[in-house]
Amino acid sequence: MKKALIVYYSQAGQTERAVEHLARGLGRAVATDLRRIEPDEPFKFPWSMRNFFRAFPRCVQSVAPRTRPLNLRWVDYDLVLLAYPVWFLSPALPMQGFLLSEEARGLQGKTVITVATCRNLPLSAGIWMKDRIAALGGYFAGQLAACELTPLWASFVTTPRWMLTGRKNAFWFFPAAGLSDSDFAQIEATAAGIAHAWAASNGDPARLPVLGSNLNRVSLLMMDRIGHDLFFRPWSRLILRLFPKPGLGQDLLLVLFRMSLVVLIICGSPCIRIFESSVRNHPSWIRKLGLKP
């Protein structure tokens, strides 16, 4: 049995902590190596408001930075986990950069699991990862998504505060931002289950456990797909077509984008919630809208 490999990118530290728990869980049955993606272009944390939104069109249109070589011996691994945060319903730009690099061609023939950490919308990012892994000749075995379980109204405040100031502590009546200790414990337990199944199956990907999100709701799945395909894609395409380089023109369009995003959230969320109430979050709808290997 060969080793498992975790390739990851972490900006705010949350994905790195998730990877530590992944490695601990996998290490119960499978030897595991870790490699951190380092982009040539730094993404400082916390974000400035300007740089945060300038990343939006690039994320959606996959205008990704080059990444430094990891110098991997792919022959040593048969199971690969790719861990990343979600930016603008897309994989973080450094993870995209790695998967668009020549080095990622080593995923050919490998069984690949993706691990997303995010606020609550991991679906479109997971689909991008699934499609890219398939294009590289890898076998996509599913995505483990770790989402914040705080109320949506609270995370609309706490997550931007964390991203723009670096402060994620609880304040006033708002809970702390990010994943909880129990979420990280669940990641470790799931990783242990993956490792034991992988070892027992002698590397048969069909024997791996079914993976999913800790936050499966029809309304969130619909918000993810509608927001990405009908809103983020057209806006990002328009911005990069008119102003391909960062600057005043791009920033002005991004102001209009932010205003229209607020309108979409205010007007669209109640409609989607009404639909969810009518279907009562039935598992069949979740399967139809969800990410499957």
Secondary structure, 3 states (H helix, E strand, C coil): CCEEEEEECCCCCHHHHHHHHHHHHHCCCCCEEEEECCECCCCCCCCCHHHHHHHHHHHHHCCCCCECCCCCCHHHEEEEEEEEEEECCEECHHHHHHHCCHHHHHHCCCEEEEEEEECCCCHHHHHHHHHHHHHCCCEEEEEEEEECCCCHHHHHHHHHHHHHHCCCCCECCECCCCCCHHHHHHHHHHHHHHHHHHHHCCCCHHHCCCCCECCCCHHHHHHHHHHHHHHHHHHHHHHHHHCCCCCHHHHHHHHHHHHHHHHHHHHHHHHHHHHHHHHCCCHHHHHHHCCCC
